[in-house]
Amino acid sequence: MAQPKNLKKLTRTRMDRTGESYTTARKAILAAKPNRPASAEDAAAAAAAAQEAELPEYPAPQNVLQYDAGLWHRVLTQAGVTHPINEEPLSEALLAGLAGGIGFMAFTFVYEEMTTATVVTRAHPEPYTANLLARCGATISERTTGSARLAAEYLDVGLDAGRAVVVRASVAALPWIDGDAVEESDSIDLVVVGEHEDDLLIDDGSGSLTPISPEDLAFARSKRKKDKHWQAWVPESTGPDTTTLVNNVCEAIGQTTARLLGTSELEGIPAHFAKNFGVLGMSNWAEKLRDTTTAKGWTRIFAEPDRLASGLSQVLGFLTDTRFGGVGALRGQYADFLTEAAQLPGLEALEAHAADYAHLAQDWIVFTDLIDPDIDPEQRSGHFAVLADQLEIIAAAETRAATALAASVATLGAPRE
């Protein structure tokens, strides 16, 4: 995952500008999310624009646990896509589960000025949004182009059809982001929901619509390399049929459990990095937390006070943010997915596994609450050992839960035609 460059300098600069503590300033920089323009004038303009130009039936974000699943819940709801049985909108939990739901990855990198710590608890490394779109059963119109002119035309087609359009942008290129604070490769999906005077209105998950000029949005979209000017929208309200949804749920669960248990190859990931993923990654992290002597142990790589505070703040940010993690490492949301999926014909057995993931959510919440970025550096080894104890409990529970869930799905038989 992308990490801020020159973190120490950026943090000190922010402290001088805002009067915040080092920890608070650092956490704000590490969050590095595209926040809405801060001025009262911009906020008032956005509110007025929302009343005038918001697409019909486009819901506001509510209780979002996973950013991308929540985003597509709103887009699909606005398009009229519904569940084949209850005829309600496809829930965030269902979409998150279809995307792959949960996973684990932990990496640290030591640089001259900082040490980064990245922890991902959503499905990874499989393409989360691509899986969601492929499995949700809706008709999706996707386009990429190297031409800004064609990208604007494609965007207009979706908006003219009365649909919200999802676009992918470079976070660093958004006008309200300090480009020096994030890597250029860091991206985010935003929803264009309409126009107001000369601006476009975007939903960035903040709960209010944000105005941005077409030129600024085009620039941010153009900075993507492999998916330049990517966009997606839902041209019709056709949703999944029951058989398709049953098959896709089973496929998604099979992928999720295999990634966690390490029983399938990690596509695009070198073999020597596999130890950082899934349950094996949790155990490997626990070993590094306990390691007080080698150069790879956390006691050594986080010996400097600034590196220690920064590293723990990064971990805390990943675990609590909605992009690559979330409350309870998204295990509670996965429990909701299993409960909802169990209402589909032939999948009733999934209900029995929801409790395992609800309990895991509590275990992850305990782990998150234990993390203390302000720990006395002299006490770091003991602090890391406490974290390792809880992480080992989690790893054992994750193994039991994923093994049992995989066995249940295997008994459901081959996907139905």
Stockholm file with secondary structure:
# STOCKHOLM 1.0

chainA/1-417         MAQPKNLKKLTRTRMDRTGESYTTARKAILAAKPNRPASAEDAAAAAAAAQEAELPEYPAPQNVLQYDAGLWHRVLTQAGVTHPINEEPLSEALLAGLAGGIGFMAFTFVYEEMTTATVVTRAHPEPYTANLLARCGATISERTTGSARLAAEYLDVGLDAGRAVVVRASVAALPWIDGDAVEESDSIDLVVVGEHEDDLLIDDGSGSLTPISPEDLAFARSKRKKDKHWQAWVPESTGPDTTTLVNNVCEAIGQTTARLLGTSELEGIPAHFAKNFGVLGMSNWAEKLRDTTTAKGWTRIFAEPDRLASGLSQVLGFLTDTRFGGVGALRGQYADFLTEAAQLPGLEALEAHAADYAHLAQDWIVFTDLIDPDIDPEQRSGHFAVLADQLEIIAAAETRAATALAASVATLGAPRE
#=GR chainA/1-417 SS CCCCSSHHHHHHHHHHHHCCCHHHHHHHHHHCCCCCCCSHHHHHHHHHHHHHHCCTTCCCCCSCSSHHHHHHHHHHHHHTCBCTTTCSBCCHHHHHHHHTCEEEEEEEEECSSCEEEEEEEESCSSCHHHHHHHHSCCCCEEECCSCHHHHHHHHHHHHHTTCCEEEEEEGGGSTTSCGGGSCTTCEEEEEEEEEETTEEEEECSSSSEEEECHHHHHHHHHTCSTTTTCEEECCSCCCCCHHHHHHHHHHHHHHHHHHHHTCSCCTTSCGGGGGGBHHHHHHHHHHHHHCCSSTTSHHHHTCSHHHHHHHHHHHHHHHHSSSSCCGGGGHHHHHHHHHHHTTSTTCGGGGGGHHHHHHHHHHHHHHHHHCCTTCCGGGHHHHHHHHHHHHHHHHHHHHHHHHHHHHHHHHTCSCCC
#=GC SS_cons         CCCCSSHHHHHHHHHHHHCCCHHHHHHHHHHCCCCCCCSHHHHHHHHHHHHHHCCTTCCCCCSCSSHHHHHHHHHHHHHTCBCTTTCSBCCHHHHHHHHTCEEEEEEEEECSSCEEEEEEEESCSSCHHHHHHHHSCCCCEEECCSCHHHHHHHHHHHHHTTCCEEEEEEGGGSTTSCGGGSCTTCEEEEEEEEEETTEEEEECSSSSEEEECHHHHHHHHHTCSTTTTCEEECCSCCCCCHHHHHHHHHHHHHHHHHHHHTCSCCTTSCGGGGGGBHHHHHHHHHHHHHCCSSTTSHHHHTCSHHHHHHHHHHHHHHHHSSSSCCGGGGHHHHHHHHHHHTTSTTCGGGGGGHHHHHHHHHHHHHHHHHCCTTCCGGGHHHHHHHHHHHHHHHHHHHHHHHHHHHHHHHHTCSCCC
//
